[in-house]
Amino acid sequence: MNIQSDSLGLAGTVTTILRDLIHERLGLRYETDQFERLADRLAPLLVARGLGSFIDYYYLLKYSESAEEWGRVMDALAVPETFFWREIDQVRAVVNEVIPALARDHAPLRIWSVPCASGEEPLTIAMMLEEAGWFDRTKIEILASDASPAAIQRARAGRYGPRAFRNLPERLREKYFTAEGERTWAVAPALAARVGYDVVNLMDAAAFTAHAAPIVFCRNVFIYFSDRSIRRVVDALTRSMPGPGVLCIGAAESLLRIAPEFELVEIGGAFVYTRRADPVRASPFAVAVRSGEI
């Protein structure tokens, strides 16, 4: 722990109740050996507020309904690691296999990317849809959300450095981005217009109704969540997702022991989850996949 956070008095009990409050409000899980990292990330927020200790900040967060303050917490704790064309086999399977199966029943067909970080994932989806000609065939709406206001601000700005392009084919970078100097590229306005951004906390069940979509990308966030937090997200998705729906999570994540409402299927060389009609019966989408209809 650095001197700044140590001097603010993060004793064991305070650590635990602050950790638990963050878990309840944001879904993020911190183990005991991660307390120092948690303290170091939050310490600048206390200093900026003029508070003398972590217990003061705990009371501020607990009894304040300020979305702005919780947004600052999320900005401090967010892990911004993302890039274009990440886990692209799953995106390709959705574009080539899932969308043809669902487009006829949804107008517009909505895709929700959450959390979207600085926008690389929803823009990847938009590029692949554009390359496949889907925007000319049907109305598709891409929503992108994140609990970090700073991440959404970066996504809306649409400026990216070299690391964001490490997987993207060069021809697509040249087609959809314009160089601004030697190390920054701006997304083309036409592509940027395909995506709508907003701030959404996955622990806010009410937000799922407004963002209800039959295709949801919720990748590489459950690795930071507890099982209880994941259940809250799954419950909200189960209630809001038009069925049959498809849920894409990260390659290092699994819902097999947590969410019987969703069934794992392989389609187009990638694994996705499909929503069941009930916890026992196979999902209609999975039945179509296995019968060769998809």
C-alpha positions in Angstrom: 0.0 0.0 0.0 1.4 3.4 -0.8 2.0 6.1 1.8 -1.1 8.1 0.6 -3.6 5.3 1.1 -2.0 4.0 4.2 -2.1 7.4 5.9 -5.9 7.6 5.2 -6.5 4.8 7.8 -7.8 1.7 5.9 -8.0 -0.7 8.8 -9.3 -4.2 8.4 -12.9 -3.6 9.4 -13.1 -0.5 7.2 -11.6 -2.4 4.3 -14.2 -5.1 4.6 -17.3 -2.9 4.8 -16.0 -0.6 2.0 -15.3 -3.7 -0.1 -18.8 -5.1 0.6 -20.4 -1.8 -0.3 -18.6 -1.7 -3.6 -19.6 -5.3 -4.3 -23.2 -4.5 -3.6 -23.4 -1.4 -5.7 -21.0 -2.3 -8.6 -20.8 -6.1 -8.5 -17.0 -6.1 -8.3 -15.4 -8.7 -6.0 -12.2 -8.0 -4.1 -10.4 -10.7 -2.2 -8.3 -10.0 1.0 -5.0 -10.0 -1.0 -6.5 -7.3 -3.3 -7.3 -4.7 -0.5 -4.1 -2.7 -1.1 -4.8 -2.3 -4.8 -8.4 -1.2 -3.9 -7.1 1.3 -1.4 -4.5 2.7 -3.8 -7.2 3.3 -6.5 -9.6 4.9 -4.2 -7.2 7.1 -2.3 -7.1 9.9 -4.9 -10.9 10.2 -4.6 -10.7 10.8 -0.9 -8.0 13.4 -1.4 -10.0 15.2 -4.1 -13.1 15.3 -1.7 -11.0 16.7 1.1 -11.8 13.6 3.3 -9.4 12.5 6.0 -10.1 8.7 6.0 -11.6 5.8 4.2 -14.4 5.5 6.8 -15.5 9.1 5.9 -15.6 8.0 2.2 -17.5 4.9 3.1 -20.2 6.9 4.8 -20.3 9.3 1.9 -20.9 6.5 -0.6 -23.3 4.6 1.6 -25.7 7.4 2.4 -25.3 9.4 -0.9 -27.4 8.5 -3.9 -25.0 10.5 -6.1 -24.6 8.6 -9.4 -21.7 11.0 -10.1 -19.7 9.9 -7.1 -20.3 6.2 -7.9 -19.2 7.0 -11.5 -15.9 8.3 -10.1 -15.5 5.1 -8.2 -16.1 3.0 -11.3 -13.7 5.1 -13.2 -11.0 4.4 -10.6 -11.7 0.7 -10.5 -12.3 0.0 -14.2 -9.9 -2.3 -16.1 -9.7 -0.7 -19.5 -8.0 -3.6 -21.4 -9.7 -4.1 -24.7 -8.9 -3.9 -28.4 -10.5 -4.3 -31.8 -11.2 -7.8 -33.2 -11.0 -9.4 -29.8 -12.3 -12.9 -29.6 -13.5 -12.4 -33.2 -14.7 -15.9 -33.8 -17.7 -15.3 -31.5 -18.6 -12.0 -33.3 -18.3 -13.7 -36.6 -20.6 -16.5 -35.5 -23.2 -14.0 -34.4 -23.0 -12.0 -37.6 -23.0 -15.1 -39.9 -25.4 -17.5 -38.0 -27.4 -15.8 -35.3 -28.4 -12.6 -37.0 -29.9 -14.4 -40.1 -31.9 -16.5 -37.7 -33.2 -13.6 -35.6 -33.5 -10.7 -38.0 -36.9 -11.7 -39.5 -38.5 -11.6 -36.0 -37.0 -8.4 -34.7 -37.4 -4.9 -36.3 -35.1 -3.3 -35.4 -32.8 -6.1 -34.3 -31.0 -4.8 -31.2 -27.5 -5.8 -30.1 -26.3 -4.7 -26.6 -22.6 -4.5 -25.8 -22.1 -4.2 -22.0 -19.6 -3.4 -20.6 -18.2 -1.7 -23.8 -15.2 0.0 -22.2 -13.8 2.6 -24.7 -15.9 1.2 -27.6 -13.7 -1.3 -29.4 -16.1 -4.1 -29.1 -19.3 -2.4 -30.4 -17.3 -0.9 -33.2 -15.9 -4.3 -34.1 -19.5 -5.6 -34.3 -20.4 -2.7 -36.4 -17.5 -3.2 -38.8 -18.3 -6.9 -39.2 -22.0 -6.1 -39.8 -20.9 -3.5 -42.4 -18.6 -5.9 -44.1 -21.4 -8.5 -44.3 -23.8 -5.9 -45.8 -26.3 -6.3 -42.9 -27.0 -2.6 -42.5 -28.3 -2.5 -46.1 -30.7 -5.5 -45.5 -32.4 -4.8 -42.2 -32.5 -2.2 -39.4 -29.9 -3.1 -36.7 -29.5 -1.1 -33.5 -26.2 -1.4 -31.6 -26.3 -0.1 -28.0 -23.1 0.1 -26.0 -22.9 0.7 -22.2 -20.4 0.8 -19.4 -20.5 1.7 -15.7 -17.5 4.0 -16.2 -18.5 7.5 -17.4 -14.8 8.1 -18.4 -14.9 5.0 -20.6 -18.1 6.2 -22.3 -16.5 9.6 -22.8 -13.5 8.0 -24.6 -15.8 5.8 -26.7 -17.8 8.8 -27.8 -14.6 10.6 -28.7 -13.6 7.7 -30.9 -9.8 8.2 -30.8 -7.6 5.1 -30.5 -3.9 4.4 -30.2 -1.7 1.6 -31.7 -2.5 -1.0 -29.0 -6.2 -0.9 -29.9 -5.4 -2.1 -33.5 -3.1 -5.0 -32.7 -5.6 -7.6 -34.0 -7.5 -5.5 -36.6 -6.6 -6.2 -40.2 -4.8 -3.3 -41.7 -7.3 -2.9 -44.6 -10.1 -2.4 -42.0 -8.1 0.2 -40.1 -7.5 2.1 -43.4 -11.2 1.8 -44.3 -12.9 2.8 -41.1 -10.3 5.1 -39.4 -8.4 8.2 -40.2 -4.9 8.9 -38.9 -4.5 11.9 -36.7 -0.8 12.3 -36.3 1.5 9.3 -35.9 -0.2 7.4 -33.0 -3.9 8.3 -33.1 -6.7 7.2 -35.4 -10.2 8.6 -35.4 -13.2 6.4 -36.2 -15.1 7.3 -39.4 -18.3 9.2 -38.6 -20.4 6.8 -40.6 -19.2 3.9 -38.5 -19.4 5.8 -35.2 -23.1 6.7 -36.0 -23.9 2.9 -35.9 -23.4 2.8 -32.1 -25.3 4.5 -29.3 -23.5 4.9 -26.0 -24.7 5.4 -22.4 -23.7 4.7 -18.8 -25.2 1.6 -17.3 -24.3 -0.2 -14.0 -25.0 -3.9 -14.4 -26.2 -4.0 -10.8 -29.1 -1.7 -11.9 -31.8 -4.2 -12.9 -34.1 -1.4 -14.2 -31.5 -0.6 -16.9 -32.0 -4.0 -18.5 -35.6 -3.3 -19.6 -34.5 -0.1 -21.5 -31.7 -2.1 -23.2 -33.6 -5.3 -23.8 -32.0 -7.1 -26.7 -32.0 -10.6 -28.2 -28.2 -10.5 -28.7 -26.1 -9.4 -25.7 -22.3 -9.2 -25.5 -21.3 -9.2 -21.9 -17.7 -10.3 -22.2 -14.8 -10.3 -19.7 -16.6 -8.7 -16.8 -17.8 -11.8 -15.0 -14.2 -12.6 -14.1 -14.3 -9.6 -11.8 -17.8 -10.5 -10.3 -18.8 -12.8 -7.5 -21.2 -15.6 -8.3 -23.9 -13.6 -6.5 -23.3 -10.6 -8.8 -23.3 -12.8 -11.9 -26.7 -14.2 -10.7 -28.1 -10.7 -10.5 -27.1 -10.0 -14.1 -28.4 -13.3 -15.3 -31.7 -12.8 -13.5 -32.1 -9.4 -15.1 -31.2 -10.7 -18.5 -33.6 -13.6 -18.2 -36.5 -11.2 -17.4 -35.6 -8.7 -20.2 -34.2 -10.7 -23.1 -36.6 -11.4 -25.9 -36.5 -15.1 -26.5 -34.9 -16.9 -28.1 -31.9 -14.8 -27.2 -28.1 -15.2 -27.4 -25.6 -14.2 -24.7 -21.9 -13.9 -25.5 -19.4 -14.0 -22.6 -15.6 -14.1 -22.6 -13.6 -17.2 -23.4 -12.4 -17.4 -19.8 -15.9 -17.2 -18.3 -18.6 -19.8 -17.8 -22.2 -19.9 -16.7 -22.6 -23.7 -16.6 -22.9 -24.0 -12.8 -24.5 -20.6 -12.2 -27.2 -20.1 -14.8 -29.4 -23.0 -15.8 -31.6 -20.5 -17.7 -28.9 -20.3 -20.4 -27.7 -23.2 -22.5 -24.2 -23.4 -24.0 -24.2 -24.2 -27.8 -21.5 -24.2 -30.5 -22.4 -22.3 -33.6 -20.2 -21.2 -36.4 -17.1 -22.5 -34.6 -17.8 -20.4 -31.5 -19.6 -21.0 -28.2 -22.5 -18.8 -27.1 -25.3 -19.1 -24.5 -29.0 -19.2 -25.5 -31.9 -18.5 -23.2 -34.1 -21.5 -22.3 -37.8 -21.3 -22.1 -37.4 -22.8 -18.6 -34.5 -24.3 -16.7 -35.2 -27.8 -18.0 -36.3 -27.5 -21.7 -33.7 -26.8 -24.3 -33.8 -23.3 -25.7 -35.6 -22.9 -29.1 -32.4 -21.5 -30.6 -30.4 -24.5 -29.4 -32.9 -26.9 -30.9 -32.6 -25.1 -34.2 -28.8 -25.4 -34.1 -28.9 -29.1 -33.3 -31.5 -29.8 -36.0 -29.4 -28.1 -38.6 -31.8 -25.3 -39.2 -29.1 -22.8 -38.1 
